[in-house]
Amino acid sequence: MSEKQPTAPGKRPGAAGGETTAGEEPSGKQRRGGGPSGPGAEGPPAAARPRRRRQARGERRIEQLLEAAARVFGDHGYDGASTNAIAREAGVSPGTLYQFFPNKEAIAVELGGRLLDRMRETHGQVFTPENAMLPLAEALDRIVDPLTGFICHNPASLALMHAPGAPAALADEHAALDSVFRARTAELIALRAPGLPPEQCARVAMLAYTFFTSGMELAMSHEGAEREAYVAELKAALHRYLAPVVGTEAPAAR
C-alpha cells in the first residue's frame, strides 16, 4: 500500500483542483489585459470565468480517469492495475492523473465508493415486499437479474470489493453493505415464511448470500452464453434451496 494518503478527487497539495492549461492562470489571479470590468460590466469578473471552466474541465477529467480505472481494474484486478496503466487507458499522461489522484488507492476508493452507491440503489429496487410475495421463480428473476446485471456491467466491483490488497476502507464499507444485503434477504424470507424463527431466517439468508456471491464470481469468469448459463444455474440452485423453506407459489394474502 502506498504511503501517500488518498485525497479527494480534484484536490492535490498546493492546488485548488482541476488542471490548468495554456492561457489560464491559477485561480485568484487577474488576467492581463482583461476585458470589461467595474460597474456596468456584463457577466462575472474575468478571473471567475476561467475558474469555472477549469472546474468543469476537472470534473470531466475525473470521470474520464474513473471510467478508465474501471476498465483496468475489471481486466487486471486491483493488484494487477497501476496508475500508468490507468493513465494510458484514459489517454492522458501520468502527470495529468496525479493532478487529481495521488495514487492507485485513491482512485480505487473513489471508484469503489461510487460503485457502492449504485449497488445500494439496486438493492433498494429489488429487495421489496412486492418481489418477496411473487411466485418463487419470478421473485428470483426480479431480485437476481438486476444484481447480476449490475455486476456484469460493472466488473470492477468484484475486482475492488473482493480482491486481496484492496483498500481497507473500501473493504469495510463493502462488508457493511453485505450485512445489509443479508438482513434484507432474511426480511424477505420472513415475509414468505412468517412462522420461521428469526435465527433460521438469518441462516437461510447467509447461505443464499454465499451461493449468490460464489456463483457470480464463477459466472464472471466466463463470457457470453457460458456466463448466462452459469447465471441460470445459479438461479436454479437458489430455487432448489429456498423452495422447501419458503414454498414455490405466491404466498396467500394476509
URVEN-V694853 format. One record per helix or strand. SS is the DSSP state (helix for helix, strand for strand). FROM is the first residue (numbers start at 1). LEN is the number of residues. Records with the same first field share a line. If there is no record, write none. Layout:
SS = FROM-LEN  FROM-LEN
This chain:
strand = 12-1  15-1
helix = 46-35  83-8  94-7  104-23  129-4  136-18  156-6  168-25  198-23  224-23
